[in-house]
Amino acid sequence: MHSIHAKWRLVFISALVLLLVGCASTQSRYYSSAVDFLYPDKKEPVEKPGIPVMKIPMKVGIAFVPDAGRYGRSRNFWQSFAGAGRSNAFKMTENQKTKLMKQVSDYFRKYPFIGSIEIIPSPYLKPKGSFANLDQIRTMYGIDAIALISVDQVQFTDEGVASFLYWTVIGAYTIPGEKNTTHTMMDAVVYDIKSRKMLFRAPGLSEVRGSSTPVNISEELRKDSQEGFQIAAKDMIKNLDEQLASFKAKVKESPKEYKVVERRGYHGGGSFEPWFILVLAVFKLSIFWGRRKMLASSRLP
C-alpha cells in the first residue's frame, strides 16, 4: 500500500514539474523586407531594370522599409504567473531608426560623388508601396537614389539543465535556467529610383547569447534585442563603407552599365575655394608684371 502511494506521489510531482516548466522552447521574430516592399506580389521584377543615369554629385535618401510583422512567443507557467513574456517580439523604435540613419548618412558624406542626403520618416513609406511609393518620395525630396534598410531579428529561448529547479517559487525567480539566443540581420540596399536598378547592398549580422530566469525573461530578451540591433548596425555600416568605395570603382570600370552626368558646378571632387582662386590670380599677375619689368630693363642702353 505504501509503495502505491509513493508511486502516485512521484507521478503527481512529475506532472506538477511539467506543468510549471511548460514549454521547453519558445521563439519570437521581428522583421521587415525590402523585397516584399518593392515587389509585393512577386519575388522577381517583371521588367529588366534600365541603365541608371547618375547625376554627380548624387542626391540620396535613407529610409527604413515598413515592418512586415512580429510573432509573439509562447509562455510557460511561471512566465504567465509573473506576467512575463506577454509582449510580442521587440521592435526598433522610431528614435533608434533615426539615429541609425544619421550614422549611415555620415558614411555617405565621406565621398565627393555623394551630394545631399535626406532622412525619410518611416510614415512616408507604405507597406507594399513598391516603386510607385519611391517615385512619390523622389518627387517630394528631389533624390536620385535611396538606401532602404530592413531588419530581421529572431530570438530563441531554451531551458537549460537548471530549469528543473523551477518547481519551487524561489527557483523560478532566482535560477537563470533560460538560455536565450538572439540572431539579428540588418540590411541596406541602395536603388537608383528612376531606372529601378539596385546599385549595391551591405548586410550586417550579430548573435547575442544570454540567460535569464523565467520570471525576468522579458526584460533580459529586451536587452539582448537592443544589443543585437546595435551590433548588427555597426557591422552593416562597416560593410556599407566598403561597398561605397567598391561602387565608385565599379562605375568607372563599367561605363556601359552606368551613365554618369556631372551636375553644373561639379568638377569631380569639389570646386576650388574662392580665396584660393583669388590668390592664384594675384600670383599669376605678379609674375606677368615681373617679366614685363625685366624685359623693359633689358632694353635700356
Buried (B, 14 or more C-beta within 10 A) or exposed (E): EEEEEEEEEEEEEEEEBEEBBBBEEBBBBBBBBBBBBBBEEEEEEEEEEEEBEBBBBBBBBBBBBBBBEBEBBBBBBBBBBBEBBEEEBBBBEEEBBBEBBEBBBEBBEEBBBBBBBBBBEBEBBEEEBBBEBBEBBBEEBEBBBBBBBBBBBBBBBBBEEBBBBBBEEEBBBEBBBBBBBBBBBBBBBBBBBBBBBBBBBBBBBBEBEBBBBBBBBBEBBEBBBBBBBBBBBBBBBEBBBEBBEEBBEBBEEEEEEBBBEEEEEBEEEEEEEEEEEEEEEEEEEEEEEEEEEEEEEEEEE
